[in-house]
Amino acid sequence: MTNAVKFSNVSMTFNEGKENQVHALSDIDLAIEPGEFVSLIGPSGCGKSTLLRLVGDLAVGTGGQVEVNGKPAHQARIDRDYGMVFQSATLLDWRKVLANVTLPLEIMGKGSAEREERGRAMLDLVQLSGFEDHYPWQLSGGMQQRVAIARALAFEPSLLLMDEPFGALDEMTRERMQSELLSIWHATETTVIFVTHSIPEAVFLSTKVIVMSPRPGRIVDVIDIDLGQPRTPDTREEPRFYELLTVVRESLRRVEH
């Protein structure tokens, strides 16, 4: 089976050879299988977001190779193999919700009927049917993020890259969004790579948690999350959930000392 994402001896240095050189990533080797939900966690500045940007071909590493679905990251970007969701929803305020969701399809040259059908299906998936004609500024932060997720999934990518998408939300909204994201993940069978600073979020969402060291970021632990599926609010009360929180927390403590 072809890996969804594969990092082979990847390194990243910003401003290489200059006085302000920053060695961000070093010797990253990691294989992510199709359908996995993988969270990246580590100290601030350890290169989590940089790693995500390398997958998305928003940056080019200074060493090693990144493959997406068995092809170079740049080709995967051309082939639209992935969608991206950032901490900010980055919606266009002058376009209504449905028009925001269908923007990638419009860029791809899809017909209006196909765009509308797919857009409405995605809004139904993220439980926003009925909000098609609203503007982003009329929605709550959590609803805006759901629109961003719908837009990222509109062209049926096999991979979803998420960079702290719930970081700016209040705790209750964040937990609700986590449950909704898992429902979407189950429905679409999309591979997810998710950057977070939250240990409970990483454990609740993931099939694997990747623990990274301080800069230059290295992978120091790959922790399998063996909680059952589907996960519900009750999952957060299970003894195994607390055990895994401790495993991830202790791994992070080791890399910080």
Secondary structure as UniProt FT lines:
FT   STRAND          5..14
FT   TURN            15..17
FT   TURN            19..20
FT   STRAND          22..32
FT   TURN            34..35
FT   STRAND          37..41
FT   TURN            44..45
FT   HELIX           48..55
FT   TURN            56..57
FT   STRAND          63..68
FT   TURN            69..70
FT   STRAND          71..72
FT   HELIX           73..78
FT   TURN            79..80
FT   STRAND          82..85
FT   TURN            93..94
FT   HELIX           97..101
FT   HELIX           103..107
FT   TURN            108..109
FT   HELIX           112..125
FT   TURN            126..127
FT   TURN            129..130
FT   TURN            132..133
FT   HELIX           136..138
FT   HELIX           141..153
FT   TURN            154..155
FT   STRAND          159..163
FT   TURN            165..168
FT   HELIX           171..188
FT   STRAND          191..195
FT   HELIX           199..205
FT   STRAND          208..212
FT   STRAND          219..224
FT   HELIX           233..237
FT   HELIX           239..256
//
